Amino acid sequence: MNAPRDSLRDSIEQRIGYRFRNVELFETAISHRSWCNGKLDATSNERLEFLGDAVLSLVVADYMYRRWPDLQEGPLAKMRSDVVSEPPLAQIALDLGLDGVVKLGKGEIASGGRSKPSILSDTLEALIGAIYLDCEFGGLRTVYNIIVEWLEQRLEEASEIPGMLDYKGRFQELVQKQAGTLPVYAVEGEGPEHARHFHARVYVSGKLRGSGDGRSKKDAEQMAAKMALRNW
């Protein structure tokens, strides 16, 4: 690894407050599949992303369960959906500077991959998986503290009005009330089954009102509804 990459890793570690014992785990966490194509000795971050997604879900669910003992399953589920979704995770990735270190193929770079929420959020989840493995037996407690530090304020905000970030639900209520009809979503997917990316458009009475992207149909529709709320 060259000096510039060492410096970039140091910057990320300082922002996280964690220093990797196994640097290769960090390098794998920031290796997008587009960069790995054609490289026999390269491993993409997809397996680490899978692990990190599970760790993230467990930490957030455990924190909410203990922090709000009187909340029932419905509000808790809405809160988790508000917080553990592509947009907030992508913003954390930007705050940490992951857009500057993620390794992408030339085509992905040319298409603006460093600013794509799907790539940023996936990289963050892979980083969570890498930290969990790097800590060995203390992994869950260490990564628990890191994730809570990232998300605690947003969780507190979401607890005030669970579902407030449910843009799709809010837009549907608005359209029903003001136009007497329902919004219609059109969603297209691309990519392999294990790494699908979706683009959604939302129409009201045949007129395009918003569009958005996500790594699931639900996330893409939420982003389309968010734009539609701004444009309404």
Secondary structure, DSSP 8 states (H G I E B T S, - for coil): --HHHHHHHHHHHHHHT---SSHHHHHHHTB-HHHHTT-TT---SHHHHHHHHHHHHHHHHHHHHHH-TT--HHHHHHHHHHHSSHHHHHHHHHHHTGGGT-B--HHHHHTTGGG-HHHHHHHHHHHHHHHHHHTGGGHHHHHHHHHHHHHHHHHHHHHHSTTTT-HHHHHHHHHHHHHSS--EEEEEEES-GGG-EEEEEEEETTEEEEEEEESSHHHHHHHHHHHHHHH-
